């Protein structure tokens, strides 16, 4: 019920009202050890660690001790710890920090030795390893570094030395430097673009003041240019950057300015500028977006640029442009479910039904928005697969005895949710379906709803959709939905996406509870429905939160044509935006969802609507239709909301 809210990988770091885990008398000793580490109190840390014995979290206390003494460079103690808890999450993180310590001191042979044992190294750790390989003149790292050149737009400090060496090797020409800077400018990372442009030969590096002016005051920069500004590539590139910055505020003004100077730009600069205008116009749903993209010709776009070109074409019903753009995408991008589906639709619109069906088959059966739509294009219904048999007693026992799972449960018991979720997720690595189902069942038994869902979501061949689509708090949710004349499958679909059923979930902007209510919205709804004596301290009470959330869902529906797609978008980003994103003509619901400008809301709406289909099938025991739920979104109208103050 908010925009720009993240729940850290679906509520990774949120407090939770936990069930009554069995307490361990040594829990206090562990918490004391943690606090001593944070305070830098070595004596207290030693005393409390000694009291832990075989407590599940004893490795973490030992990890605190090793971190506190890391500056002494005690490699023997660290290696002993790494061996005893091999492949554990705590070892992975400690080993990464040890590599960082070694890298900063140029102990390259040790960096390579330890890096070889990493399971999922972070980018900065990988760059330390690449530095180590460079130190022994292993130039094969340049092939890896080239792949990072365009993807690491904000490189960690350890990667800077690798990029420096890459440029010094003369494998990066001026075109590559400008291309990287363009991507950084497009991603609104101008500071990093300045750093990149310093890799140009000395006489080609833009003047710092001129670059700042082009970035910060595009229009003023163009007005003040000398008559010969286009004589050098640097002058032309800065003019194109100025056009891009103007487009971020007003694509139409940028297009007018580009028309004035386009003859003085060379084709690459001109095409990039038109592509940037097209991108900004597409995000604003301007009808000129398709033609401005066309002006860019066959210039290589960023991933975002390609995707928004398709979205602009979808809104304009330009199926030929949809087809050509997806086929021009990098293969990994084109293979994503959304672009596989829309390429299929483009072929279908062109009468190539065999080609279309072949594409739909690639993603049919996937339990997501576009997998659902592909199934329906092929005439199939969306139903949960046959339910896997319940975890056996032996499978349950093995899960309970898994050291990582035990550590995660101990963290949950201590209300250390961030650590608990990281440990839990790490422990799932490499698990097969039967193990995952047993772990999901264990999470459900402990009322750790989000981990049950997340874990059940990972199975590949055996599935239990009653775990993937849990429906707790039915005694509150079902009556509230019925009282508001709402589809309970949609309510649960939205709630699953909002909070994963964590009653104390709180977002970074203050939304709270199962239905993620913002304080001002909750207060407004409470007043609207006549809820007496309401104060925000009650927002995490399950019954109150569900009452306010479902009441708001009903009010949003009534103000937005009783359309669940619009209402879902409104619940996340606000009703004003949901209304603004409609077109001047009716839009297919799937196209409306795909062209939502905010990536969070776009992903949210798709997931809420797909969730609803599965909940409906589970609740009613019969197939549901995502296409029917998406329907058609009516055209934009000037009429105000029925509730003028609707937040």
C-alpha positions as CSV (number, residue, x, y, z in Angstrom):
1,X,0.0,0.0,0.0
2,X,2.9,2.2,-0.9
3,X,5.3,3.0,-3.6
4,X,9.1,2.4,-3.4
5,X,8.8,0.0,-0.5
6,X,11.1,-3.0,-0.3
7,X,10.8,-5.8,2.2
8,X,14.4,-6.9,1.7
9,X,13.7,-9.9,-0.4
10,X,10.1,-10.3,0.8
11,X,10.6,-9.1,4.4
12,X,14.1,-10.4,5.1
13,X,14.9,-7.9,7.8
14,X,11.6,-7.3,9.4
15,X,10.5,-8.0,13.0
16,X,8.0,-10.7,13.4
17,X,5.6,-11.8,16.0
18,X,7.0,-15.3,16.5
19,X,5.3,-18.4,17.8
20,X,6.5,-19.7,21.2
21,X,9.8,-21.4,20.3
22,X,11.3,-23.5,23.1
23,X,13.8,-21.3,24.9
24,X,17.4,-22.3,25.5
25,X,19.0,-21.2,28.8
26,X,22.2,-20.3,26.9
27,X,20.4,-17.9,24.6
28,X,21.2,-15.1,27.0
29,X,24.9,-16.0,26.8
30,X,24.8,-15.7,23.0
31,X,23.1,-12.3,23.1
32,X,25.7,-11.1,25.6
33,X,28.4,-12.3,23.2
34,X,26.8,-10.5,20.3
35,X,26.5,-7.3,22.3
36,X,30.1,-7.6,23.6
37,X,31.3,-7.9,20.0
38,X,29.4,-4.8,18.9
39,X,30.9,-2.9,21.9
40,X,34.4,-4.2,21.3
41,X,34.6,-5.8,24.7
42,X,37.0,-8.7,24.2
43,X,36.9,-10.0,27.8
44,X,33.1,-10.1,28.0
45,X,33.0,-11.8,24.6
46,X,35.4,-14.5,25.8
47,X,33.5,-15.1,29.0
48,X,30.1,-15.4,27.3
49,X,31.4,-17.5,24.4
50,X,32.8,-20.0,27.0
51,X,29.3,-20.5,28.4
52,X,27.7,-21.6,25.0
53,X,28.9,-25.2,24.8
54,X,27.2,-26.8,21.8
55,X,24.5,-24.1,21.5
56,X,23.3,-23.8,17.8
57,X,24.8,-20.4,17.6
58,X,28.1,-21.1,19.1
59,X,29.8,-20.9,15.6
60,X,28.5,-17.3,15.4
61,X,30.0,-16.4,18.8
62,X,33.3,-17.9,17.7
63,X,33.0,-15.9,14.4
64,X,32.6,-12.7,16.5
65,X,35.9,-13.6,18.3
66,X,37.8,-14.3,15.1
67,X,36.6,-11.0,13.6
68,X,37.7,-9.1,16.6
69,X,41.2,-10.6,16.3
70,X,41.4,-10.5,12.5
71,X,43.8,-7.6,12.5
72,X,46.4,-10.0,14.0
73,X,46.2,-12.0,10.8
74,X,45.8,-15.3,12.6
75,X,45.4,-17.5,9.4
76,X,45.8,-20.8,11.4
77,X,42.8,-20.1,13.7
78,X,40.7,-18.9,10.7
79,X,41.5,-22.0,8.6
80,X,40.6,-24.3,11.5
81,X,37.2,-22.5,11.8
82,X,36.7,-22.7,8.1
83,X,37.4,-26.5,8.1
84,X,35.1,-27.2,11.1
85,X,32.1,-25.4,9.6
86,X,32.9,-25.9,6.0
87,X,30.2,-24.6,3.5
88,X,28.2,-22.9,6.2
89,X,26.9,-19.4,5.8
90,X,29.0,-18.0,8.7
91,X,32.1,-19.4,7.1
92,X,31.2,-17.9,3.7
93,X,30.8,-14.4,5.2
94,X,33.9,-14.7,7.4
95,X,36.0,-16.0,4.5
96,X,34.9,-13.1,2.3
97,X,36.0,-10.6,5.0
98,X,39.3,-12.4,5.3
99,X,39.8,-12.1,1.6
100,X,39.1,-8.4,1.8
101,X,41.6,-8.1,4.6
102,X,44.2,-10.0,2.6
103,X,43.5,-8.1,-0.6
104,X,44.0,-4.7,1.0
105,X,47.4,-5.9,2.1
106,X,48.3,-7.5,-1.3
107,X,48.7,-11.0,0.1
108,X,47.7,-12.4,-3.3
109,X,48.6,-16.0,-2.9
110,X,46.4,-16.3,0.1
111,X,43.5,-14.5,-1.7
112,X,43.6,-17.0,-4.5
113,X,43.7,-20.0,-2.0
114,X,40.7,-18.8,0.0
115,X,38.7,-17.6,-3.1
116,X,38.8,-21.1,-4.6
117,X,36.7,-22.2,-1.6
118,X,34.1,-19.5,-1.9
119,X,30.6,-20.7,-2.9
120,X,28.8,-17.4,-3.9
121,X,31.4,-14.6,-3.9
122,X,30.3,-11.0,-4.0
123,X,31.6,-8.8,-6.8
124,X,34.2,-7.0,-4.7
125,X,35.7,-10.3,-3.5
126,X,35.8,-11.5,-7.1
127,X,37.7,-8.4,-8.1
128,X,40.3,-9.1,-5.3
129,X,40.8,-12.5,-6.8
130,X,41.2,-11.0,-10.3
131,X,43.8,-8.6,-8.8
132,X,45.6,-11.6,-7.4
133,X,45.6,-13.3,-10.8
134,X,46.9,-10.1,-12.4
135,X,49.7,-10.0,-9.9
136,X,51.0,-13.3,-11.5
137,X,50.3,-12.0,-15.0
138,X,47.2,-14.1,-15.6
139,X,45.7,-12.0,-18.4
140,X,42.7,-14.3,-18.9
141,X,41.0,-12.2,-16.3
142,X,40.5,-9.5,-19.0
143,X,37.8,-11.7,-20.7
144,X,35.9,-11.7,-17.4
145,X,36.5,-8.0,-16.8
146,X,35.1,-7.1,-20.2
147,X,31.8,-8.8,-19.2
148,X,31.7,-6.6,-16.1
149,X,32.5,-3.4,-18.0
150,X,28.9,-2.6,-18.9
151,X,27.1,-4.4,-16.0
152,X,29.1,-3.0,-13.0
153,X,28.0,0.6,-13.4
154,X,28.9,1.3,-9.8
155,X,32.0,-0.9,-9.3
156,X,33.3,-1.7,-5.8
157,X,36.7,-0.1,-5.0
158,X,38.5,-3.4,-5.5
159,X,37.2,-3.6,-9.1
160,X,38.8,-0.2,-10.0
161,X,42.2,-1.7,-10.3
162,X,40.9,-4.4,-12.6
163,X,39.3,-1.9,-14.9
164,X,42.4,0.2,-14.8
165,X,44.4,-2.8,-16.0
166,X,41.8,-3.6,-18.6
167,X,42.0,-0.1,-20.1
168,X,45.8,-0.2,-19.9
169,X,45.8,-3.4,-21.9
170,X,44.3,-1.4,-24.8
171,X,41.3,-3.8,-25.0
172,X,39.0,-0.8,-24.4
173,X,38.8,1.8,-27.1
174,X,37.3,5.3,-26.9
175,X,34.0,3.8,-28.2
176,X,33.9,1.4,-25.2
177,X,34.5,4.2,-22.7
178,X,31.7,6.4,-24.2
179,X,29.4,3.4,-24.3
180,X,29.9,2.7,-20.6
181,X,29.5,6.4,-19.7
182,X,26.2,6.4,-21.8
183,X,24.9,3.5,-19.7
184,X,25.8,5.3,-16.5
185,X,24.2,8.5,-17.6
186,X,21.1,6.6,-18.6
187,X,21.0,5.0,-15.2
188,X,21.3,8.5,-13.6
189,X,24.8,7.8,-12.3
190,X,26.6,10.9,-13.6
191,X,29.3,10.7,-10.9
192,X,30.3,7.3,-12.1
193,X,30.1,8.5,-15.8
194,X,32.7,11.2,-14.9
195,X,35.0,8.5,-13.5
196,X,34.6,6.4,-16.6
197,X,35.4,9.2,-19.0
198,X,38.7,9.7,-17.2
199,X,39.8,6.5,-19.1
200,X,39.8,8.4,-22.4
201,X,43.1,9.5,-23.8
202,X,44.2,12.7,-22.1
203,X,43.3,15.1,-24.9
204,X,39.8,13.5,-25.2
205,X,38.7,13.8,-21.6
206,X,35.9,16.3,-21.3
207,X,36.5,19.5,-19.4
208,X,35.1,18.9,-15.9
209,X,33.1,22.2,-15.8
210,X,31.6,21.5,-19.3
211,X,30.6,18.0,-18.3
212,X,29.0,19.2,-15.1
213,X,27.1,21.8,-17.1
214,X,25.8,19.3,-19.7
215,X,24.7,17.0,-16.9
216,X,23.2,19.5,-14.5
217,X,21.9,22.3,-16.9
218,X,21.4,20.7,-20.3
219,X,19.5,23.6,-21.9
220,X,21.9,26.2,-20.6
221,X,24.8,24.2,-21.8
222,X,23.4,24.0,-25.4
223,X,22.6,27.7,-25.5
224,X,26.2,28.6,-24.4
225,X,28.0,26.4,-26.9
226,X,30.6,28.1,-29.2
227,X,30.1,28.0,-33.0
228,X,32.6,25.1,-33.5
229,X,31.2,22.8,-30.7
230,X,30.6,20.0,-33.1
231,X,34.2,19.9,-34.4
232,X,35.3,17.3,-31.8
233,X,33.7,14.1,-30.6
234,X,33.8,15.4,-27.1
235,X,31.7,18.4,-28.0
236,X,29.2,16.2,-29.8
237,X,29.0,13.7,-27.0
238,X,28.4,16.4,-24.4
239,X,25.6,17.9,-26.5
240,X,24.0,14.4,-26.7
241,X,24.3,14.1,-22.9
242,X,22.7,17.5,-22.5
243,X,19.8,16.3,-24.7
244,X,19.4,13.2,-22.5
245,X,19.3,15.3,-19.3
246,X,16.6,17.6,-20.9
247,X,14.6,14.5,-21.9
248,X,14.6,13.3,-18.3
249,X,12.5,16.3,-17.5
250,X,10.6,16.9,-20.8
251,X,11.1,14.5,-23.8
252,X,9.2,16.9,-26.1
253,X,11.5,19.8,-25.3
254,X,14.4,17.5,-25.8
255,X,13.1,16.3,-29.2
256,X,12.7,20.0,-30.3
257,X,16.3,20.7,-29.3
258,X,17.7,17.6,-31.0
259,X,15.9,18.6,-34.2
260,X,17.9,21.9,-34.1
261,X,21.3,20.2,-33.8
262,X,20.9,16.7,-35.3
263,X,22.7,17.6,-38.5
264,X,25.8,18.5,-36.5
265,X,25.9,15.2,-34.7
266,X,27.3,12.0,-36.2
267,X,25.0,9.0,-36.5
268,X,26.0,7.2,-33.2
269,X,25.6,10.4,-31.1
270,X,22.3,11.2,-32.8
271,X,20.9,7.7,-32.5
272,X,21.8,7.5,-28.9
273,X,20.1,10.8,-28.1
274,X,16.9,9.7,-30.0
275,X,16.9,6.4,-28.1
276,X,17.1,8.3,-24.8
277,X,14.2,10.6,-25.8
278,X,12.3,7.5,-26.7
279,X,13.0,5.8,-23.4
280,X,11.9,8.8,-21.3
281,X,8.8,9.3,-23.5
282,X,7.9,5.6,-23.2
283,X,8.1,5.8,-19.4
284,X,5.6,8.8,-19.6
285,X,3.3,6.9,-22.0
286,X,3.8,9.7,-24.6
287,X,2.4,8.7,-28.0
288,X,5.5,10.0,-29.8
289,X,7.7,7.4,-28.1
290,X,7.5,4.8,-30.9
291,X,8.5,7.3,-33.6
292,X,11.3,8.8,-31.5
293,X,12.6,5.3,-30.9
294,X,12.4,4.8,-34.7
295,X,14.6,7.8,-35.2
296,X,17.3,5.9,-33.2
297,X,17.5,3.4,-36.0
298,X,19.2,0.1,-35.1
299,X,21.4,1.6,-32.3
300,X,22.2,-0.9,-29.6
301,X,20.0,-0.1,-26.6
302,X,20.4,-0.9,-22.9
303,X,18.3,-3.6,-21.5
304,X,15.9,-1.0,-20.1
305,X,15.9,0.8,-23.5
306,X,14.8,-2.4,-25.3
307,X,12.1,-3.2,-22.8
308,X,10.6,0.3,-22.9
309,X,10.6,0.3,-26.7
310,X,8.5,-2.9,-26.6
311,X,6.2,-1.4,-23.9
312,X,5.7,1.8,-26.0
313,X,4.8,-0.4,-29.0
314,X,2.4,-2.5,-27.0
315,X,0.4,0.6,-25.9
316,X,0.4,1.7,-29.6
317,X,-0.5,-1.8,-30.8
318,X,2.5,-1.7,-33.1
319,X,3.0,-5.5,-33.2
320,X,5.7,-5.3,-35.9
321,X,7.8,-3.1,-33.7
322,X,7.2,-5.4,-30.8
323,X,8.4,-8.4,-32.8
324,X,11.5,-6.6,-34.3
325,X,12.5,-5.1,-30.9
326,X,12.4,-8.4,-29.0
327,X,14.3,-10.2,-31.8
328,X,17.0,-7.5,-31.5
329,X,17.3,-7.9,-27.7
330,X,20.3,-9.7,-26.3
331,X,19.4,-13.5,-26.1
332,X,19.3,-13.6,-22.3
333,X,16.9,-10.7,-22.1
334,X,14.7,-11.9,-25.0
335,X,14.4,-15.3,-23.2
336,X,12.7,-13.9,-20.2
337,X,9.0,-15.0,-19.8
338,X,7.6,-11.6,-20.5
339,X,9.4,-11.1,-23.8
340,X,8.9,-14.7,-24.9
341,X,5.1,-14.2,-24.3
342,X,4.9,-10.8,-26.1
343,X,7.0,-12.1,-29.1
344,X,4.4,-15.0,-29.3
345,X,1.6,-12.5,-29.2
346,X,3.3,-10.4,-32.0
347,X,3.6,-13.6,-34.2
348,X,0.0,-14.4,-33.4
349,X,-1.0,-10.9,-34.5
350,X,0.8,-11.4,-37.7
351,X,-0.9,-14.7,-38.4
352,X,2.1,-16.9,-37.5
353,X,0.2,-19.1,-35.1
354,X,2.6,-22.1,-35.3
355,X,5.5,-19.8,-34.3
356,X,3.4,-18.2,-31.6
357,X,2.4,-21.5,-30.1
358,X,6.0,-22.7,-30.1
359,X,7.0,-19.6,-28.0
360,X,4.0,-20.0,-25.6
361,X,5.1,-23.7,-25.1
362,X,8.5,-22.4,-23.8
363,X,7.0,-20.8,-20.8
364,X,3.7,-22.6,-20.4
365,X,3.3,-24.2,-17.0
366,X,5.5,-21.7,-15.2
367,X,3.7,-20.6,-12.1
368,X,3.9,-16.9,-12.9
369,X,2.0,-14.2,-14.7
370,X,3.3,-14.9,-18.2
371,X,3.3,-18.7,-17.7
372,X,-0.4,-18.4,-16.8
373,X,-1.1,-16.3,-19.9
374,X,0.8,-18.6,-22.1
375,X,-1.2,-21.6,-20.8
376,X,-4.4,-19.8,-21.7
377,X,-3.1,-18.9,-25.1
378,X,-2.7,-22.6,-25.7
379,X,-6.2,-23.3,-24.5
380,X,-5.1,-24.7,-21.1
381,X,-6.5,-24.0,-17.7
382,X,-4.4,-22.7,-14.8
383,X,-4.6,-25.2,-11.9
384,X,-2.1,-26.2,-9.2
385,X,-0.2,-29.4,-10.1
386,X,-1.0,-32.6,-8.2
387,X,0.0,-32.2,-4.6
388,X,3.2,-34.0,-3.5
389,X,3.0,-36.5,-0.7
390,X,3.6,-35.0,2.7
391,X,7.1,-35.1,4.2
392,X,7.8,-38.4,5.9
393,X,8.9,-38.7,9.5
394,X,12.4,-39.4,8.3
395,X,12.4,-36.4,6.0
396,X,11.1,-34.2,8.8
397,X,13.8,-35.5,11.2
398,X,16.6,-34.8,8.7
399,X,15.3,-31.3,8.3
400,X,15.1,-30.7,12.1
401,X,18.7,-31.9,12.4
402,X,20.1,-29.8,9.6
403,X,22.7,-27.6,11.3
404,X,21.9,-24.5,9.2
405,X,18.1,-24.9,9.7
406,X,18.8,-25.3,13.5
407,X,20.8,-22.1,13.5
408,X,18.1,-20.3,11.5
409,X,15.4,-21.4,14.0
410,X,17.6,-20.3,16.9
411,X,17.8,-16.8,15.3
412,X,14.1,-16.7,14.8
413,X,13.7,-17.7,18.5
414,X,15.9,-14.7,19.5
415,X,13.9,-12.4,17.1
416,X,17.0,-11.9,15.0
417,X,15.1,-12.1,11.8
418,X,17.7,-10.7,9.4
419,X,20.3,-13.3,10.5
420,X,17.6,-16.0,10.6
421,X,16.5,-15.5,7.0
422,X,20.0,-15.4,5.6
423,X,20.9,-18.6,7.5
424,X,17.7,-20.3,6.4
425,X,18.1,-19.4,2.7
426,X,21.7,-20.5,2.7
427,X,20.7,-23.8,4.1
428,X,18.4,-24.4,1.2
429,X,21.2,-24.4,-1.3
430,X,21.4,-27.7,-3.2
431,X,18.3,-29.2,-1.5
432,X,16.1,-31.5,-3.6
433,X,12.4,-31.2,-3.8
434,X,11.6,-33.6,-0.9
435,X,14.0,-31.7,1.3
436,X,12.5,-28.4,0.4
437,X,9.0,-29.6,1.1
438,X,10.1,-30.9,4.5
439,X,11.7,-27.5,5.3
440,X,8.7,-25.6,4.1
441,X,6.5,-27.8,6.3
442,X,8.8,-27.1,9.3
443,X,8.5,-23.4,8.7
444,X,4.8,-23.6,8.5
445,X,4.6,-25.6,11.8
446,X,6.6,-22.8,13.4
447,X,4.3,-20.2,11.8
448,X,7.2,-18.7,9.8
449,X,4.9,-18.1,6.9
450,X,7.3,-16.3,4.6
451,X,9.9,-19.0,4.8
452,X,7.3,-21.7,4.2
453,X,6.2,-19.9,1.0
454,X,9.7,-19.0,-0.2
455,X,10.9,-22.6,0.4
456,X,8.0,-24.3,-1.3
457,X,8.4,-21.9,-4.2
458,X,11.8,-23.5,-5.0
459,X,10.6,-27.0,-5.9
460,X,11.1,-28.1,-9.5
461,X,9.2,-31.4,-9.9
462,X,7.2,-32.1,-6.8
463,X,5.0,-29.3,-5.5
464,X,2.7,-28.4,-2.7
465,X,0.7,-25.3,-3.6
466,X,-1.0,-25.3,-0.2
467,X,2.4,-24.3,1.1
468,X,3.3,-22.0,-1.8
469,X,-0.1,-20.2,-1.3
470,X,-0.6,-20.3,2.4
471,X,-3.8,-18.7,3.7
472,X,-3.4,-18.1,7.4
473,X,-5.6,-15.8,9.5
474,X,-8.7,-17.0,7.7
475,X,-10.8,-16.2,10.7
476,X,-10.1,-12.5,10.1
477,X,-9.5,-12.4,6.3
478,X,-12.5,-14.3,5.0
479,X,-15.2,-12.4,7.0
480,X,-13.6,-9.1,6.2
481,X,-13.4,-9.9,2.5
482,X,-17.1,-11.0,2.5
483,X,-18.2,-7.9,4.4
484,X,-16.5,-5.7,1.7
485,X,-17.9,-7.9,-1.2
486,X,-14.3,-8.6,-2.2
487,X,-12.9,-11.7,-3.8
488,X,-11.0,-13.5,-1.0
489,X,-8.6,-14.9,-3.6
490,X,-7.6,-11.4,-4.6
491,X,-7.3,-10.3,-1.0
492,X,-5.0,-13.2,-0.2
493,X,-3.1,-12.6,-3.4
494,X,-2.5,-9.0,-2.4
495,X,-1.6,-9.8,1.2
496,X,0.8,-12.6,0.1
497,X,2.7,-10.0,-1.9
498,X,2.5,-7.2,0.7
499,X,3.7,-8.9,3.8
500,X,4.1,-12.7,3.3
501,X,1.7,-12.8,6.3
502,X,4.1,-11.3,8.7
503,X,1.9,-9.5,11.1
504,X,4.6,-7.1,12.3
505,X,6.0,-6.3,8.9
506,X,7.1,-2.7,8.5
507,X,8.4,-1.2,5.3
508,X,11.1,1.4,4.9
509,X,8.6,4.1,4.5
510,X,6.4,3.2,7.4
511,X,3.7,0.9,6.0
512,X,2.7,-1.7,8.7
513,X,1.1,-5.1,9.2
514,X,-0.3,-7.8,7.1
515,X,-1.8,-5.4,4.6
516,X,1.0,-2.8,4.8
517,X,-1.0,0.3,5.8
518,X,0.6,3.7,5.7
519,X,-0.1,5.7,8.8
520,X,-2.0,8.5,7.1
521,X,-4.0,6.0,5.0
522,X,-4.9,3.9,8.0
523,X,-6.1,7.0,9.9
524,X,-8.2,8.2,6.9
525,X,-9.8,4.8,6.4
526,X,-10.6,4.4,10.1
527,X,-12.3,7.8,10.0
528,X,-14.1,6.9,6.8
529,X,-15.6,3.7,8.2
530,X,-16.3,5.1,11.6
531,X,-13.8,3.1,13.6
532,X,-13.8,4.7,17.0
533,X,-10.8,5.3,19.2
534,X,-8.4,4.3,16.5
535,X,-4.7,5.1,17.0
536,X,-1.8,3.9,14.9
537,X,-0.6,1.7,17.7
538,X,-3.4,-0.7,16.8
539,X,-2.3,-1.0,13.1
540,X,-0.4,-4.3,13.7
541,X,-3.4,-5.9,15.4
542,X,-4.4,-8.6,12.9
543,X,-8.1,-7.9,13.0
544,X,-7.8,-4.1,12.8
545,X,-5.2,-4.3,10.0
546,X,-7.3,-6.6,7.9
547,X,-10.4,-4.5,8.5
548,X,-8.7,-1.3,7.4
549,X,-6.9,-2.9,4.5
550,X,-10.0,-4.6,3.0
551,X,-12.0,-1.4,3.5
552,X,-9.4,0.5,1.6
553,X,-9.4,-2.1,-1.1
554,X,-13.1,-1.7,-1.5
555,X,-12.9,2.1,-1.6
556,X,-10.1,1.9,-4.2
557,X,-12.2,-0.5,-6.3
558,X,-15.2,1.8,-6.2
559,X,-13.1,4.7,-7.4
560,X,-11.4,2.8,-10.2
561,X,-14.1,1.1,-12.2
562,X,-14.2,-1.9,-9.9
563,X,-11.2,-3.2,-11.8
564,X,-8.7,-5.3,-9.7
565,X,-5.7,-4.5,-11.9
566,X,-6.2,-0.7,-11.4
567,X,-7.0,-1.3,-7.7
568,X,-3.9,-3.4,-7.2
569,X,-1.7,-0.7,-8.8
570,X,-3.4,1.9,-6.6
571,X,-2.8,-0.1,-3.5
572,X,0.9,-0.1,-4.1
573,X,1.5,3.2,-5.9
574,X,-1.5,5.3,-5.1
575,X,-4.9,5.7,-6.9
576,X,-3.8,8.9,-8.6
577,X,-1.0,7.1,-10.4
578,X,-3.1,4.1,-11.2
579,X,-5.6,6.4,-12.9
580,X,-2.9,8.4,-14.7
581,X,-1.4,5.3,-16.2
582,X,-4.5,4.5,-18.3
583,X,-4.4,5.3,-22.0
584,X,-6.7,7.4,-24.1
585,X,-8.3,4.2,-25.4
586,X,-9.1,0.8,-23.8
587,X,-6.1,-1.3,-22.9
588,X,-5.7,-5.0,-22.5
589,X,-5.2,-5.6,-18.8
590,X,-1.9,-7.4,-19.4
591,X,-0.6,-4.4,-21.4
592,X,-1.6,-2.0,-18.7
593,X,0.3,-4.1,-16.2
594,X,3.4,-4.5,-18.3
595,X,3.6,-0.7,-19.0
596,X,3.4,0.5,-15.4
597,X,6.3,2.9,-15.2
598,X,7.5,1.9,-11.7
599,X,9.3,-1.4,-11.7
600,X,8.2,-2.3,-8.2
601,X,4.5,-1.7,-8.9
602,X,4.7,-3.4,-12.3
603,X,6.1,-6.6,-10.6
604,X,3.7,-6.2,-7.7
605,X,0.6,-6.1,-9.9
606,X,1.6,-9.1,-12.0
607,X,2.3,-11.2,-8.9
608,X,-0.9,-10.1,-7.1
609,X,-3.0,-11.1,-10.1
610,X,-1.2,-14.4,-10.7
611,X,-1.5,-15.2,-6.9
612,X,-5.2,-14.5,-7.1
613,X,-5.7,-17.2,-9.8
614,X,-3.9,-19.8,-7.7
615,X,-5.8,-18.9,-4.5
616,X,-9.1,-19.1,-6.4
617,X,-8.2,-22.5,-7.7
618,X,-7.2,-23.7,-4.3
619,X,-10.3,-22.2,-2.5
620,X,-12.8,-23.3,-5.1
621,X,-11.3,-26.5,-6.5
622,X,-11.6,-25.5,-10.1
623,X,-9.6,-23.5,-12.7
624,X,-9.6,-19.8,-12.8
625,X,-8.7,-17.4,-15.7
626,X,-6.0,-14.8,-15.4
627,X,-7.1,-13.3,-18.7
628,X,-10.6,-12.9,-17.3
629,X,-9.3,-11.2,-14.2
630,X,-7.1,-8.9,-16.2
631,X,-9.9,-7.9,-18.6
632,X,-9.8,-4.6,-20.3
633,X,-8.7,-1.3,-18.6
634,X,-11.0,1.5,-19.7
635,X,-9.7,4.8,-21.1
636,X,-8.5,7.7,-19.1
637,X,-11.3,10.0,-18.0
638,X,-11.2,13.6,-16.6
639,X,-13.8,12.8,-13.9
640,X,-12.5,13.1,-10.3
641,X,-12.6,10.2,-7.8
642,X,-15.9,9.6,-6.0
643,X,-13.9,10.1,-2.8
644,X,-12.1,13.3,-3.5
645,X,-9.7,12.8,-0.6
646,X,-8.8,9.1,-1.4
647,X,-5.2,8.7,-0.4
